[in-house]
Amino acid sequence: MIRVVTVSELRERLGLSPDDTAADAVILSLIADAEAYARAFCRLKEGEDVPDFLLSQMVAEDYGRMDGAGLSYRSVSGAAESYLAGYSDAVMRQLCAMRHPASLRGDCR
C-alpha cells in the first residue's frame, strides 16, 4: 500500500515541531493500530485501503487520548478517571459507510 499521509504530515497535524522526531515511533505505531482497527471493523478486502484522511483523523484522536484529551470524567480527591471509548461519531460514520457487507452498516451508530 502506498501511504500518502506521512509521519511528518501527522506530526504537523498534531502540533508537533517538524524537527521533533521523538514521537515518530509512537505515530507509526498509532498508524498501524488505526489501520488494523479500520480494516477489521470494515472487513476490508485485500487491495482495499483505509482513506488517508480517515486514518489521519483516527491517529489524531488516538494521540490526543494519550495526552488526556479523551478524558470524560475526573475526580481529584478520589483519583478516579474515565476515558471516552472508541472513536468520535464522525470517524465511526465514515467507518460504517465503508463496512462490508453492506448489511452490517445498520449495526453502526
Contact map, one row per residue, 1 for C-alpha under 8 A:
1110000000000000000000000000000000000000000000001000000000000000000000000000000000000000000000000000000000000
1111000000000000000000000000000000000000000000000000000000000000000000000000000000000000000000000000000000000
1111110000000000000000000000000000000000000000000001000000000000000000000000000000000000000000000000000000000
0111110000000000000000000000000000000000000000000001000000000000000000000000000000000000000000000000000000000
0011111011000000000000000000000000000000000000000001000100000000000000000000000000000000000000000000000000000
0011111111000000000000000000000000000000000000000000000000000000000000000000000000000000000000000000000000000
0000111111100000000000010011000000000000000000000000000000000000000000000000000000000000000000000000000000000
0000011111110000010000000000000000000000000000000000000000000000000000000000000000000000000000000000000000000
0000111111111000000000000000000000000000000000000000000000000000000000000000000000000000000000000000000000000
0000111111111100000000000010000000000000000000000000000100010000000000000000000000000000000000000000000000000
0000001111111111110000010010000000000000000000000000000000000000000000000000000000000000000000000000000000000
0000000111111111110000000000000000000000000000000000000000000000000000000000000000000000000000000000000000000
0000000011111111000000000000000000000000000000000000000000010000000000000000000000000000000000000000000000000
0000000001111111000000000000000000000000000000000000000000010010000000000000000000000000000000000000000000000
0000000000111111100000000000000000000000000000000000000000000000000000000000000000000000000000000000000000000
0000000000111111110100000000000000000000000000000000000000000000000000000000000000000000000000000000000000000
0000000000110011111100000000000000000000000000000000000000000000000000000000000000000000000000000000000000000
0000000100110001111110000000000000000000000000000000000000000000000000000000000000000000000000000000000000000
0000000000000000111110000000000000000000000000000000000000000000000000000000000000000000000000000000000000000
0000000000000001111111100000000000000000000000000000000000000000000000000000000000000000000000000000000000000
0000000000000000011111110000000000000000000000000000000000000000000000000000000000000000000000000000000000000
0000000000000000000111111000000000000000000000000000000000000000000000000000000000000000000000000000000000000
0000000000000000000111111110000000000000000000000000000000000000000000000000000000000000000000000000000000000
0000001000100000000011111111000000000000000000000000000000000000000000000000000000000000000000000000000000000
0000000000000000000001111111100000000000000000000000000000000000000000000000000000000000000000000000000000000
0000000000000000000000111111110000000000000000000000000000000000000000000000000000000000000000000000000000000
0000001001100000000000111111111000000000000000000000000000100010000000000000000000000000000000000000000000000
0000001000000000000000011111111100000000000000000000000000000000000000000000000000000000000000000000000000000
0000000000000000000000001111111110000000000000000000000000000000000000000000000000000000000000000000000000000
0000000000000000000000000111111111000000000000000000000000100110000000000000000000000000000000000000000000000
0000000000000000000000000011111111100000000000000000001100100000000000000000000000000000000000000000000000000
0000000000000000000000000001111111110000000000000000000000000000000000000000000000000000000000000000000000000
0000000000000000000000000000111111111000000000000000000000000000000000000000000000000000000000000000000000000
0000000000000000000000000000011111111100000000000000001001100000000000000000000000000000000000000000000000000
0000000000000000000000000000001111111110000000000100001000000000000000000000000000000000000000000000000000000
0000000000000000000000000000000111111111000000000000000000000000000000000000000000000000000000000000000000000
0000000000000000000000000000000011111111100000000000000000000000000000000000000000000000000000000000000000000
0000000000000000000000000000000001111111111000000100000000000000000000000000000000000000000000100000000000000
0000000000000000000000000000000000111111111100001100000000000000000000000000000000000000000000000000000000000
0000000000000000000000000000000000011111111100000000000000000000000000000000000000000000000000000000000000000
0000000000000000000000000000000000001111111000000000000000000000000000000000000000000000000000100010000000000
0000000000000000000000000000000000000111111100000000000000000000000000000000000000000000000000110111000000000
0000000000000000000000000000000000000111111110000000000000000000000000000000000000000000000000000011100000000
0000000000000000000000000000000000000011011111011000000000000000000000000000000000000000000000000011000000000
0000000000000000000000000000000000000000001111110000000000000000000000000000000000000000000000000000000000000
0000000000000000000000000000000000000000000111110000000000000000000000000000000000000000000000000000000000000
0000000000000000000000000000000000000000000011111000000000000000000000000000000000000000000000000000000000000
0000000000000000000000000000000000000000000111111100000000000000000000000000000000000000000000000000000000000
1000000000000000000000000000000000000010000100111110000000000000000000000000000000000000000000000000000000000
0000000000000000000000000000000000100110000000011111011000000000000000000000000000000000000000000000000000000
0000000000000000000000000000000000000000000000001111111000000000000000000000000000000000000000000000000000000
0011100000000000000000000000000000000000000000000111111100000000000000000000000000000000000000000000000000000
0000000000000000000000000000000000000000000000000011111110000000000000000000000000000000000000000000000000000
0000000000000000000000000000000000000000000000000111111111000000000000000000000000000000001001000000000000000
0000000000000000000000000000001001100000000000000111111111100000000000000000000000000000000000000000000000000
0000100001000000000000000000001000000000000000000001111111110000000000000000000000000000000000000000000000000
0000000000000000000000000000000000000000000000000000111111111000000000000000000000000000001000000000000000000
0000000000000000000000000000000001000000000000000000011111111100000000000000000000000010001000000000000000000
0000000000000000000000000010011001000000000000000000001111111110000000000000000000000000000000000000000000000
0000000001001100000000000000000000000000000000000000000111111111000000000000000000000000000000000000000000000
0000000000000000000000000000000000000000000000000000000011111111100000000000000000000011000000000000000000000
0000000000000000000000000000010000000000000000000000000001111111110000000000000000000000000000000000000000000
0000000000000100000000000010010000000000000000000000000000111111111000000000000000000000000000000000000000000
0000000000000000000000000000000000000000000000000000000000011111111111000000000000000000000000000000000000000
0000000000000000000000000000000000000000000000000000000000001111111111100000000000000000000000000000000000000
0000000000000000000000000000000000000000000000000000000000000111111111000000000000000000000000000000000000000
0000000000000000000000000000000000000000000000000000000000000011111110000000000000000000000000000000000000000
0000000000000000000000000000000000000000000000000000000000000001111111100000000000000000000000000000000000000
0000000000000000000000000000000000000000000000000000000000000001111111100000000000000000000000000000000000000
0000000000000000000000000000000000000000000000000000000000000001110111110000000000110000000000000000000000000
0000000000000000000000000000000000000000000000000000000000000000100111111100000011110000000000000000000000000
0000000000000000000000000000000000000000000000000000000000000000000001111100000011110000000000000000000000000
0000000000000000000000000000000000000000000000000000000000000000000000111110000111100000000000000000000000000
0000000000000000000000000000000000000000000000000000000000000000000000111111001111000000000000000000000000000
0000000000000000000000000000000000000000000000000000000000000000000000001111111110000000000000000000000000000
0000000000000000000000000000000000000000000000000000000000000000000000000111111100000000000000000000000000000
0000000000000000000000000000000000000000000000000000000000000000000000000011111000000000000000000000000000000
0000000000000000000000000000000000000000000000000000000000000000000000000011111100000000000000000000000000000
0000000000000000000000000000000000000000000000000000000000000000000000000111111110000000000000000000000000000
0000000000000000000000000000000000000000000000000000000000000000000000001111011111000000000000000000000000000
0000000000000000000000000000000000000000000000000000000000000000000000111110001111100000000000000000000000000
0000000000000000000000000000000000000000000000000000000000000000000000111100000111110000000000000000000000000
0000000000000000000000000000000000000000000000000000000000000000000001111000000011111000000000000000000000000
0000000000000000000000000000000000000000000000000000000000000000000001110000000001111100000000000000000000000
0000000000000000000000000000000000000000000000000000000000000000000000000000000000111110000000000000000000000
0000000000000000000000000000000000000000000000000000000000000000000000000000000000011111000000000000000000000
0000000000000000000000000000000000000000000000000000000001001000000000000000000000001111101100000000000000000
0000000000000000000000000000000000000000000000000000000000001000000000000000000000000111111100000000000000000
0000000000000000000000000000000000000000000000000000000000000000000000000000000000000011111110000000000000001
0000000000000000000000000000000000000000000000000000000000000000000000000000000000000001111111000000000000000
0000000000000000000000000000000000000000000000000000010011000000000000000000000000000011111111100000000000000
0000000000000000000000000000000000000000000000000000000000000000000000000000000000000011111111110000000000011
0000000000000000000000000000000000000000000000000000000000000000000000000000000000000000111111111000000000011
0000000000000000000000000000000000000000000000000000010000000000000000000000000000000000011111111100000000000
0000000000000000000000000000000000000100110000000000000000000000000000000000000000000000001111111110000000000
0000000000000000000000000000000000000000010000000000000000000000000000000000000000000000000111111110000010010
0000000000000000000000000000000000000000000000000000000000000000000000000000000000000000000011111110000010000
0000000000000000000000000000000000000000010000000000000000000000000000000000000000000000000001111111000000000
0000000000000000000000000000000000000000111100000000000000000000000000000000000000000000000000111111110110000
0000000000000000000000000000000000000000011100000000000000000000000000000000000000000000000000000111111110000
0000000000000000000000000000000000000000001000000000000000000000000000000000000000000000000000000011111110000
0000000000000000000000000000000000000000000000000000000000000000000000000000000000000000000000000011111110000
0000000000000000000000000000000000000000000000000000000000000000000000000000000000000000000000000001111111000
0000000000000000000000000000000000000000000000000000000000000000000000000000000000000000000000000011111111110
0000000000000000000000000000000000000000000000000000000000000000000000000000000000000000000000011011111111110
0000000000000000000000000000000000000000000000000000000000000000000000000000000000000000000000000000001111111
0000000000000000000000000000000000000000000000000000000000000000000000000000000000000000000000000000000111111
0000000000000000000000000000000000000000000000000000000000000000000000000000000000000000000110010000000111111
0000000000000000000000000000000000000000000000000000000000000000000000000000000000000000100110000000000001111
